[in-house]
Amino acid sequence: MRLTLRVWRQRNAAADGALSTYEIDGISPDMSFLEMLDTLNEELILSGDDPVAFDHDCREGICGACSLVINGAAHGPEQTTTCQLHMRSFRDGDTIDIEPWRAAAFPVVKDLVVDRSAFDRIIQAGGYITAPTGAAPEAHATPVPKPDADSAFEHAECIGCGACVAACPNGAAMLFTSAKVNHLNVLPQGAPERGTRVLDMVAQMDEEGFGGCTLAGECATACPKGIPLFSITAMNREFLRAARKGR
C-alpha cells in the first residue's frame, strides 16, 4: 500500500503545531497502525529527520496508551485501540490525518503525545478502597451477587485511554470517571467510601478542566472497551444520593 500521511508535529506544549505530510510505500495491509508508524519513523531516522513521537506500550489493546485521532475519529475507523487497528481498514492511496487527543486537560507533550495525568489525579481522589493490610482475605468471605460482579467487571474494563474525552464535543471525562466510580461502588468492598468517592472524583474531574457532559453519546461510541452510556446516569444517581446525605 502507498499512503499519504498528514501527521501533527509539535515540538512541545508551548510551541505551535502543524500537520506535516509524508509519503510512505510498501505498507502491508496486515500491519498494525503502530507498525506503520514505526516504518515511517525508520525512514525519517535514516534520512536524518526527527521521528514522530507517539505513545504506545503493550500493543495488545490493554494499556490504553496508543492515543491517536485518525481521520477525525478517536483510535480510527474501528471501535478498537490504535495498536489493534490494522492497515487493511484503509485503502491503497488513502490520505490519513493523524493527530493527538484534543482536550484542554490533555496538553500536548510532543507531536502525538499528550499528558493524561489528569486521569491519574481523578483516580487518586477516590478510585481506591480501604482494606486492612496483611494476609489476603478468604475469597468467599464477602459474597458478591453475580449481577453486581458482572456490572463491576463491565466497568473495570475501562483502560483509561481517553478516547471518550477526545470524541466528546465538550471534552468531558464523564464516561471514564463513571466507569471508575461504578466499578467500586457496586461492590461491598467499595461501600465504606461510596459517598465520598463519587463526590471527590467528580470534584477532581471538574478541577482538571474537563468539559461538561450533555449525554451526546460520542464517548460510548468511541470507547474501545464498550463502556455503556448508562454508566454516566448511574454515576449521576450516586452523586445526587451522596450530595443529599452530605457524604
Protein Blocks (a to p, Z undefined) as FASTA:
>chain_A
ZZdddddddfblmbccdddddddehiafkbcfklmmmmmmmmmmmnopacdddddfklno
pnomagcdeehiahijbdcdfklpcfklpcehiacdddddddfklccfbhjbccfklmmm
mmmnopccdddedjdddfklpccdfklmmmmmmmmmpgonommmmmpmnlpaklmmmmmm
mmmmmpmklmmmmmmmmmmmmmmmmmnopacdehlommmmmmmnlpafklmmmmmmmmmm
mmmnnZZ
